[in-house]
């Protein structure tokens, strides 16, 4: 089963908690704090694997969770870090954060690794908080929560040449004749329901990858027919080869077919028009083919047209040589702009506002990744740790921000699941 898109939730491991401990030995006076730090939680990592062709492994794996780090122990013993979870995906898989719609990673090389969710760091033990003022801290830190994300995994087949065109123009037949691929071939429309890929070799020994993409119809960019689900596969290709029924076997108009497909490509992604384009005029063995070929060349004199007949095998060698030459001359281009990636935009944006304050009825609600993480790493049952938390909030400017938002003495404020009274 070919699956090229699905949604998964990834949860990285929490960091292990730090330990609150004191050295107590008979002949060691003033042993002092010796609580160790917790270990790091496991990351969730996606790895490119050229042997995979579909995302079917994730069909029943909707939640992926890494293990948490071990807790710290006394005698300055640190907790062990947790191992990362590595998940293999086909080349051409893009990871998109559903909350921000930004690209986390675009996996195009074998062995390429992308960390989709980072494990939390281990909490610090009380030994780490000892200083000249507080020589015996009675608190430690909880482990940092691991990242949680809802991701869209989107696979678009990587190929040098993509065969595009209307249904039943001979794309699958062409691929079967020049490679070892065995696509399903039948006389009805939409025989091809998923991309077929084959390796093509020219006479000189140069090889390139060709993909037979499912037939497109007018309105494909809006989801009509097989829809834009398969237009995305064309976006990976170096060269786009329009296959036309130049013989007009089904009363088609080759010029209209070409224009319809070109418009759908432009509507889907205008950048695709910058790709190297070529037209393969198939079914030259039919009576009206020569006439239609002349009319097409007259309408589009600047487009490279390769006439062939898949039925009689005429022109196939010349077609392979021409496509191989174009592939050699064409450089690969990234599918995404730098601004589409999370590491360029999202983290810069997150640092602009460490917290926000919203009013829900009579309750002031403080939200923000940094604040929420700080709260989750604090043991609020420990008075010393709670006071440290309050001091950190003040340093971050939350007290002043609450006053600006209209908070007065006695008003209730909530952070995560904790509600407290505001004191001026």
N, C-alpha and C positions, 0 to 999 in steps of 0.2 A: 504494500500500500504506500502510495506516494503522499506524504504529508509535508507541506511547505510552510505552514504557519500555525502557531498555537500560543497559548498563554500559560506561563508557569509562575509560581511564587518561589522565590529563593530567600532563605533565611540563614545568615551567617551565624556562627557560634558565638555565644556570649563569652566575655572574658571571665576567668576564674576570680573569685573573691580574694581580696587580701586577708591576711590573718592578724588577729589581735592576740599577741602572746608576749610573755615576759620570761626572761631567763631566770630560772630558780635552781641554783645548785648550792649545796651545803657550804662549800668553801669559796664561793664567788660572790662577794658582797656587791650590792648595787648592780645586779646583772643587766638590768635595763630591758627595753623592748627588743624582741627578736622575731616579730611576725614577718613572714616572707610574702612576696607578691604573688598574685595569681597568674596563671598562664594565659596566653592569647587564644581566643576562639578561632575555629577554622574558617578559612575563606571558602566561598563558592566560586569555582573557576571553570570556565568553558574553554575547551581545547579543540582546535581544528584537527579533523581526521579525514584524509583524502579517501579512505575506503568506504566512508558512509555517504549515502545518497539521499537520505530522507530523515525527517525528524520523528519518525514513528516511535523511537525509544522513549519519547517524552509524552506520548499520547495518554498513558495511564500514570504518569509521574508528575502530578500537578503541583506538589509541594516538595521542595528540596531543602533539606535542613542539614547544616554542618554541626559538628559536636562542639560543646563548650570547652573552654580551657579548665584545667584542674585548679582547685583552690590552693592558695598558699598555706604553708604550715609553720609551726614554731621552729626554733633553732635556725632562723633565716633560710628556710627551705622554700624555694620557689615552686609554684605549680607548673606542670608540664604544659607546653603549647599543644593545641589540638591539631591534627593533620587536616590539610585542606581537602575538600571534595572536588574532584576533577570530573567534568562531564564532557564527553566527546560529542562533537557536532560536525555536520558536513561542511566542507568549504563553501563559502558563500552565505553563511549564516550571519544575520545582523541581530544584535541584542538591543532592544529599545525599551527604555523605562516608560511604563504606561502612565506614570504620574506627571512626568515632564515632557514626554514625547521626544526626548533627546536620545541620541545613539550612545550606548555604553561602549560598544565595540563592534567592529566589522571584521569577521574572521575569514581571511582569504588565503592563508598559507597553512600548510601541514605543520602541526605542532605549535601553532600560534596560540598563546594563552591570554585570556581576558578575565580579570577579576570582576565578577558581577556583584558580589556582596562581600564586604570586608568584615572579618571577625573582630570582635571587640578586644581591646587591650585588657590585660589583667589588672584587677584592682591592686592598689598599693597596700602593703601591710603596715602595721603601726611603726615598724622600724624606720620606714621611709619618711615619716612625719616628725621624727625626733629632731629637736634642735636645741640651742642653748636656752631658749625661753621655756619650751615645753619638752623636758627631757624624758617624760614618760607618757606619751599620748595614749589615751585609752580607746582609741577608735582606729578603724582601718577602712579601706575603700572597697565598695562592691565592684565587680567586674563591669566593664563597659558593655552595653548591649550590642550584639552584632547587627549589621545592617539587614533590613528587610526590604525587598523590592518585588513588585509585580512586573514581569518582563514579557514582552512579545518577542518570540523567536521567529524570525522571518527568513526563509531560505530562498535565495534566487540562484539558479544554476549558473555556474561559471563556465563559459565557453568562449572560444575565439570568434566563432561565427554563429549567428542565430538566424535560423530560417523562419521568416514570418510571412504572413499572407492570409488570404481567405481560406475557409475550410475546403478540403478536397482539391487543392491545386497541385498536389504532388510532393509536398515537403517530406513526408515520411518515406515515400518511395525513393526520393533522391538520397536521403540519408542511408537507407538500406543498401543502395547500389554502390556507394563509395566508402562505406565503413562496414564493420561487423555488427553494427547495431541491428536489432530485430524488432522494430516498432510494429504495432498492429496496423495493418493496411486493409481498408475495406472501402466499398463504393458509396458509403453514406457519410454525411457531414458529422463532424466532431467525433471521428474515430479516435483521434489522439486526445486523451484527457489529461495527460501529464507530460512534461518535457522528456524527450528521449535524447540521449547523448551518445555520440560515437566518435572514435578517433579516425581521422582521415590522413592518409599518407600520399604525398605527391611523388612523382617519378624520381625526383632527386633525393628522396628519403626524408624530407622535412614533414613533420607531423603537426597537426593542429586539431583542436576539439570543435566539433560542430553539434549544435543543439537544434532539434526539430521541435518548435514550440507550437502548442495547440492553436488551431485556427481562430482568427479574430473576425469580428463583424462590426458593423457600424454601431457605435454606442458602447464599445468594449471598455473605454476609459471610465464609463459610468457604471460598469458592472453588467452590461447586457451580454448575453451569450455566456462564454466562460469568463468574461469580464477582465478587470484589471489585475485579477489574481495572477494571470500569466503574462501580462505586459511587463511585470516587474522582472521576469526572467530575461527579457530582451535587454533590459537596462544594464546587465552585467557584460554583455557581449562587446568585443572589440569592433566587429563588423556586423552590420545588419544586412541580410540578403532577402530582399522582397521576392518571393516566388509568385509569378503571375501565370494564370492560365491564358497564355497568349493565343491559343487556338479557340478561345471562347466556347469551350465544349458545352457549357450549361447556359448559353446565351448571356455570358458575362461580357462586360466591357472592361478590358484590361486597364485602360486609363482611369476609369472610375474606381476600380478596385484599388489601384495604387494610391489614388488621392484619398480614398476613405481610410485606408490603413495609415497613411502619413498623418492625417488629421487626428486620428486616435492616439498616435504616438505623441504628437505635439500636445494634445490635451492632457495626456497622462504625465508627461515630463518634457518640457521644451528642450532641456539639455540633451535629450536623446537625438535631436536633429543634428547635433554636432558630431555624431558618430559617423564613421566611414560607411557609406551606403552603396549598395550594388543591387541591380535587378537581374534575377534569373528568369528568363522568358521560357517557360516550360511548354511542352506539347506542341513543338514545332512541326510535328508530323501531321498535324491536322490541316485541312484545306485552307482555312482562313488565317493561318498563323503568319505567313509572310506579309500579308496586307496589314494585319494588326500590329506587327512588329514595326513596320515603316511608320505607321501613324503614331505609335508610342514614341519612337525616336524623334519624330518631328515635334511632338509636344514637349519632350524632355531631352533636348540634344546634349545636355551636359552630364547626364547620368550614364555610368557604365552599365551596358546591357549585355548579358551573356545568354545567347540563344542555345537551348538544349532540347532534347527529347528523351525523357526518362524511359519511354516505351521502346525506343530503338537504340538507346545508349549514345546517340549522337551528341557530341559537344561536352560530354562529362569530363573527359581528360582536360580539356581547355578550361572548363569551369574550376576544377580542382587547382590547376596551376595559377589561375587568376586570383582565386581566394587565398591561396597560400602566399602569393606576392603581397596582397593587401594586408594580411595578418602580420607578415614580417615588417612592413613599413609603418604599421599603426602602433602607437604606444598605448599602454593601458592607462585608463583614467579612473580615479576614485569615484565611487558611486555617490559619495557624500561630500559636501563642503565642510571645511573645518568648523564652521559655526553650528553644524548639526551635532557635534560631539559634546558629550557631557563635560569632559575634562577641560574644554575650552570655555564653556559658558556657565554651566550649572553651578560649579563650585565657586566661581567668582560671584555669582548672584547670591548664593547662600551666605557668603561672608558679609554681604552688604547689610543684612538685617539679622542679627543673632536672635532676636525675639520680637514678637508682636503682642499687643494687648487688645483684646476684644471684650465688649460688655454684653453679657447674656442675662437679660432681666436685671437683677441687682447684683450679679456676680461678675467680677473682673477675671477674665481668663487669660493667662500668660501662655503663649505657644512659641515654640522654637526648638530646633534640633539640639542646639547647644545647652539650653536650659533643661530640656527634658532629659538629656543624657546625664547632666550633672545631678539631677534629682534621682535618677535610677541608680546612680553609682554611690548614693549617700545612704547610709543606714540611719534612717530618721528616728529609730528607737534609741539611738545613742545621743545623749544630750550634747556631748562635745562635737560629734559629727554634724548634728543639726545646727549648732551655732556657726560652724565653719561654712555650712551651706548658706546660711543667712548672710554672712559676711561677703561671700562670693556674689550673691545676688545684688548686694549694695554696690560692689565694685563695678558690676556690669551696668549699673545705672537704672535698675528696675524700680527702685524706690522713687526716683525723680520722675520716671516715665509714668508710674501709677498716679502720682500727683497731677501730672499734666493731663492724664486721661480723666481726671475728676474724682479720683479715689479719696475718701476721707477716713479718719480714724474710726475703726469698727467695721468698715466695709469688708466683705468676704472676697478673698482672692483664691483662685484655683490654679495649681500647676499639676498636670496629669490627674492623679486621683487624690491629691492632697489639697485640702481647703484650710486656709488660715486667715486670721484677722489682720488687716492692714493697720500698722502703727506709724504715725508720722514721726 
